[in-house]
Amino acid sequence: MSSNGPHLRGTVIAGALATALALAPAAAAQGPAQAPPAGATRLVFDKNPKDPTDSRLLVYKGDSNTPWAVYRAGSGVGIQDDCARARGWLPNGNWKIRLKSTTYNGNLIKGYAVYLEDMKCSQGTLKRTEMFIHSEMNRDGSQGSTESRRWDGTRDYKSNGCVKLHPEDIKKMFRLFDRPAFGWPTHLRVVS
């Protein structure tokens, strides 16, 4: 047996383990959304049936039932039908967080953004896709000069179904989750 045999086997095993660990999150993303683990930071969007553009996004630390932070948020254009594409509010359930970015550069959404998994609406008639927690800003988080990049007031809480926050509030939320005492939640729980 060559003296390189044990070293080579160790390298192959280490490479296989690294590959398995790298693929595990991608495989897990394909499964159904699970509730976040007990004791984790929790993010809850509580829809307001009287005015969907005046709802609340709440942050809970651990198992506490008292919110650590509360942000005004909107979803949809005032329509409570979660199956109304690009108009209705976000369907209830546990939405897995797919990605978080402070420099997101999508066609419509820029800057601070939390990208959520796809989910069927309550009637199962369509899948809500490209859903985010976001605001109105440029890719670098600054305010732009056009309406879609500039926050003008309460009418800007309207969205195509995403959870929409004031620019300063989404920045505060990112700073809070980046603190070691909190950490990022794995899901957004949507309730009404």
Salt bridges, closest charged atoms under 4 A:
ASP54 OD1 - ARG56 NH1 2.80
ASP54 OD1 - ARG72 NE 3.17
ASP118 OD1 - ARG98 NH1 3.64
GLU136 OE2 - LYS164 NZ 2.62
ASP152 OD1 - ARG150 NE 2.72
ASP152 OD2 - ARG155 NH2 3.72
GLU168 OE2 - LYS171 NZ 3.98
